[in-house]
Amino acid sequence: MGLITLAGCGTTSASAPTKSSSAVQDITLWESHSSGGPAGQTMTALVNQFNASHHSVHVQLVVTKASHKALGALAAGDAPVLAEISHYDGNFLTAHALVSWNSLLSTLPSSETSAVFPVVWHNGEVNGQHYRIEADAKVSQITYNKTLFAQAGITKPPTTWTQLAQDAALIKAKDPGIIPIAWKDSSAHILPPFLSNGGNIFEPGSHDKRADFQTTAATATFNFFRSLYQKNELIFAHGTEIRADFGSGKLAMADGTSAGYQKILDAAGGKFPVGVFAYPSGSTGHSANLVQGLGFVLMTGHTHAQDLAAAQFLDWWLKPSTQAYWGEHSGYPPVTTTGEAQIPSSFLASHPGLTVANQILTSPYTISRPIPTAYKEVQAVLDTAFFNAVTGRQSVAQALATLQKQADSYLSGQSAL
């Protein structure tokens, strides 16, 4: 009991079969976080805790890229019982690879399922069926260097996009060597400001067959970032580069996610105070956000007893104490309100990114990231159009016209994949 099998990404041990006996029901869990990162280490510790406290179920943890490998394993007749996959469920659903959790949810106390943040609970739900129960919800947020803000005379973080642009100008004027903002040119960081300006994921009334990018909301959003870029107040960057610039004190505001907040703190290393704030409000008067992240799915081809054992693990996963431990150690917020409530106020005071993430998860303007395979393609062309418009490779009008045409093509059934 308590044995954990760890396999590096790309290793063959991801296909290790499960074993079962009349006394103990063994199930495999393919877990997609890096074993060396805080999320992977926390998941390993939690599975150890589960195995030590449960004598009828044993979880064999395998660290591998389940989103990419589980379908191949299913075709080979060697799929895991449980897997953590990303929010792109479309390929799995098309392949009839997933078992709905619905029939098993009755085995869980209603106090646990009702405690899940609604936007998290419905992430991975298709036509009323829960195929993926989100494990590590993450949202976009902005981290900032409080020292650089103070030096520029900024006393509090911006609450509107207009204020954010004004603050960027103040920071640049105070010290031209400082980068005011580093932004990620990816859909999870483009769509929230677009939505806050009144944009729609799909054209209303189109039954999800048309996009909605040739609008005032899209034009305003693209022009906003284009203006910042042209004034050298914004750069495009990702992960390691953002953390390096932020840690060296060269970057004032770092666009990222709640999952990356701890990495930003580590990069700062205590050299200066670090703050965090939710994406500002747009022309609608409110902010907006998308929930993304890995979730637990049940693969087909296993016994009912194995499915019940997986439900028992899910039951334990949603316990307040488990969620509190996850929130304090993984870098991700709890997915339940009861888990959030168990995190000590002293911990939240020293980790404001967690508090901001929880506030975003409770907002009525935070939505689930679209999961259809077609929208994955739409997001890819959105990233390209945004980059081209902001950096001046195309006009905003040209970029949006191309984006609309390509997006509508993908949503109508054509594919670039």
Secondary structure, 3 states (H helix, E strand, C coil): CCCCCCCCCCCHHHHCCCCECCCCEEEEEEECCCCCCHHHHHHHHHHHHHHHHCCCEEEEEEECCHHHHHHHHHHCCCCCCEEEECCCCHHHHHCCCEECCHHHHCCCCHHHHCCECHHHHCCCEECCEECEEECCCECEEEEEEHHHHHHCCCCCCCCEHHHHHHHHHHHHHHCCCCEEEEECCCHHHHHHHHHHCCCCCCCCCCCCCCCCCCCHHHHHHHHHHHHHHHCCCEEECCHHHHHHHHHCCCEEEEEEEHHHHHHHHHHHCCCCCEEEECCCECCCCCCCEEEECCEEEEECCCCHHHHHHHHHHHHHHCCHHHHHHHHHHCCCCCCEHHHHHCCCHHHHHHCHHHHHHHHHHHCCCEEECCCCHHHHHHHHHHHHHHHHHHCCCCCHHHHHHHHHHHHHHHHCCCCCC
